[in-house]
Amino acid sequence: MDEIVIVEYNPDWKIHFQSEVERLKKALDNNLITRIEHFGSTAVPGLTAKPIIDLLVGVQSLRQAKNTAIAPLKSLGYAYWEDNPDPQRMFFVKGLPPNSPRTHHVHMVEPNSVLWERLLFRDYLRKHPDEAAKYTELKCQLAHRFTNDREAYTQGKTEYIQSVMKKARKITDP
């Protein structure tokens, strides 16, 4: 079972992220990676979160990544989601229930991916603690309601995330 568990912010998440970046850089072809960002709730100081480090890994080409990244990431303990319905992203999970809890997600995308826009959400919450507090409250309610339904939990956050993204875009758009 892949139960949704929300925990208080852990300042060590920054350290876990940086450690994983170093492992990824050692394992992957340096010509493949364009940048790596920490995103998701563990990237927002003070925000409660599922204790899973999300890494957004920019790559020159997904085709190249499919040829060169899967085996090295598997050697680091990641499982690759081959049936991912999103052709614009490769998705890897470290730790899979029931054998162990999820600890990391790697989202591998090209430089023009819309997934980079998620950094706007992260940055907005970092700058607006009142908004982060609202998000915490929503996530806790949803985790309680959908403890064993990851999709419903995620879907329940969609409207709120869209409203924050609208605010964040206003700040960044000229």
C-alpha positions as CSV (number, residue, x, y, z in Angstrom):
1,M,0.0,0.0,0.0
2,D,1.2,3.5,-0.9
3,E,-0.2,5.5,2.0
4,I,-0.1,9.3,1.9
5,V,1.7,10.6,4.9
6,I,2.3,14.3,5.5
7,V,5.0,15.4,7.9
8,E,6.4,18.6,9.3
9,Y,9.1,20.4,7.3
10,N,12.5,18.9,7.8
11,P,15.5,21.2,7.2
12,D,17.6,18.1,6.2
13,W,15.5,17.9,3.0
14,K,17.9,20.5,1.5
15,I,20.8,18.2,2.4
16,H,19.1,15.1,1.0
17,F,18.4,17.0,-2.2
18,Q,22.0,18.1,-2.6
19,S,23.4,14.6,-1.8
20,E,21.1,13.1,-4.5
21,V,22.2,15.7,-7.0
22,E,25.8,14.6,-6.4
23,R,24.9,11.0,-6.9
24,L,23.0,11.8,-10.1
25,K,25.8,13.8,-11.5
26,K,28.3,11.0,-10.9
27,A,26.0,8.4,-12.4
28,L,24.8,10.3,-15.5
29,D,26.6,11.6,-18.5
30,N,27.5,15.2,-17.8
31,N,26.6,16.1,-21.4
32,L,23.1,15.0,-20.8
33,I,22.1,17.1,-17.8
34,T,21.4,20.8,-18.3
35,R,20.2,21.6,-14.7
36,I,18.7,20.1,-11.6
37,E,16.2,21.8,-9.4
38,H,14.6,20.9,-6.0
39,F,10.8,21.4,-6.3
40,G,7.7,20.2,-4.7
41,S,6.7,20.7,-1.1
42,T,10.1,19.6,0.4
43,A,11.7,22.5,-1.4
44,V,9.6,25.1,0.5
45,P,11.0,25.9,3.9
46,G,8.4,25.5,6.6
47,L,5.9,23.6,4.4
48,T,4.5,20.3,5.5
49,A,5.0,17.6,2.9
50,K,5.1,14.0,1.9
51,P,8.7,13.2,2.8
52,I,9.7,12.6,-0.8
53,I,12.4,14.7,-2.5
54,D,11.4,15.8,-6.0
55,L,14.2,16.5,-8.4
56,L,13.5,18.2,-11.7
57,V,16.3,17.1,-14.0
58,G,16.8,19.0,-17.3
59,V,18.3,17.0,-20.1
60,Q,19.4,17.8,-23.6
61,S,17.1,15.2,-25.0
62,L,14.7,12.6,-23.7
63,R,15.7,10.3,-26.5
64,Q,19.3,10.5,-25.3
65,A,18.2,10.0,-21.7
66,K,16.2,6.9,-22.6
67,N,19.3,5.5,-24.1
68,T,21.8,6.4,-21.3
69,A,20.0,7.3,-18.0
70,I,17.8,4.3,-17.2
71,A,20.5,1.8,-16.2
72,P,22.5,4.2,-14.1
73,L,19.4,5.4,-12.2
74,K,18.4,1.8,-11.6
75,S,21.8,1.2,-10.1
76,L,21.1,4.1,-7.7
77,G,17.9,2.3,-6.6
78,Y,15.4,4.1,-8.9
79,A,12.5,2.3,-10.7
80,Y,11.7,3.7,-14.1
81,W,8.0,4.2,-15.0
82,E,8.1,2.8,-18.6
83,D,4.3,3.1,-19.1
84,N,4.2,6.8,-18.1
85,P,1.4,8.4,-20.3
86,D,3.3,11.7,-20.4
87,P,5.7,11.5,-23.4
88,Q,7.3,14.8,-22.3
89,R,8.7,13.4,-19.1
90,M,10.7,10.4,-17.8
91,F,9.7,9.5,-14.2
92,F,11.8,7.6,-11.7
93,V,10.9,6.6,-8.1
94,K,13.4,5.6,-5.4
95,G,11.7,3.4,-2.8
96,L,8.5,1.6,-3.7
97,P,6.0,0.3,-1.2
98,P,5.6,-2.3,0.2
99,N,9.4,-2.9,0.1
100,S,10.3,0.6,1.3
101,P,8.8,4.1,1.4
102,R,9.2,6.4,-1.5
103,T,12.2,8.8,-0.8
104,H,12.9,10.5,-4.1
105,H,11.2,11.2,-7.5
106,V,13.2,12.2,-10.5
107,H,11.3,14.0,-13.2
108,M,13.5,14.2,-16.3
109,V,12.4,16.8,-18.9
110,E,13.8,18.8,-21.8
111,P,14.6,22.5,-21.5
112,N,11.3,23.5,-23.1
113,S,9.0,21.4,-20.9
114,V,6.0,23.0,-19.2
115,L,7.1,21.2,-16.0
116,W,9.7,24.0,-15.4
117,E,6.7,26.2,-14.7
118,R,6.3,24.3,-11.4
119,L,9.2,26.3,-10.1
120,L,6.9,29.4,-10.2
121,F,4.7,27.6,-7.6
122,R,7.7,26.7,-5.5
123,D,9.1,30.2,-5.6
124,Y,5.7,31.8,-4.9
125,L,5.2,29.7,-1.8
126,R,8.7,30.5,-0.6
127,K,7.9,34.2,-0.7
128,H,4.4,34.0,0.6
129,P,4.2,32.1,3.9
130,D,0.5,32.8,4.3
131,E,-0.1,31.0,1.0
132,A,2.1,28.1,2.1
133,A,0.1,27.9,5.3
134,K,-3.2,27.6,3.3
135,Y,-1.5,24.9,1.2
136,T,-0.4,23.0,4.3
137,E,-4.0,23.0,5.6
138,L,-5.4,21.7,2.3
139,K,-2.8,19.0,2.0
140,C,-3.5,17.8,5.5
141,Q,-7.2,17.7,4.9
142,L,-6.7,15.8,1.7
143,A,-4.2,13.3,3.1
144,H,-6.7,12.5,5.9
145,R,-9.6,12.1,3.4
146,F,-7.6,10.2,0.7
147,T,-5.0,8.3,2.8
148,N,-4.8,5.5,0.3
149,D,-5.7,7.2,-2.9
150,R,-2.7,9.1,-4.3
151,E,-4.6,10.2,-7.5
152,A,-7.5,11.7,-5.5
153,Y,-5.1,13.4,-3.2
154,T,-3.3,15.0,-6.1
155,Q,-6.5,15.9,-7.9
156,G,-7.8,17.6,-4.8
157,K,-4.9,20.0,-4.9
158,T,-5.4,21.0,-8.5
159,E,-7.8,23.9,-8.2
160,Y,-5.7,25.5,-5.4
161,I,-2.5,25.1,-7.3
162,Q,-4.0,26.6,-10.4
163,S,-5.2,29.6,-8.3
164,V,-1.6,30.1,-6.9
165,M,-0.1,29.7,-10.4
166,K,-2.3,32.5,-11.7
167,K,-1.0,34.8,-9.0
168,A,2.6,33.7,-9.6
169,R,2.3,34.3,-13.4
170,K,1.0,37.8,-12.8
171,I,4.2,38.6,-10.9
172,T,6.5,37.1,-13.6
173,D,4.6,38.2,-16.7
174,P,5.5,41.7,-18.0
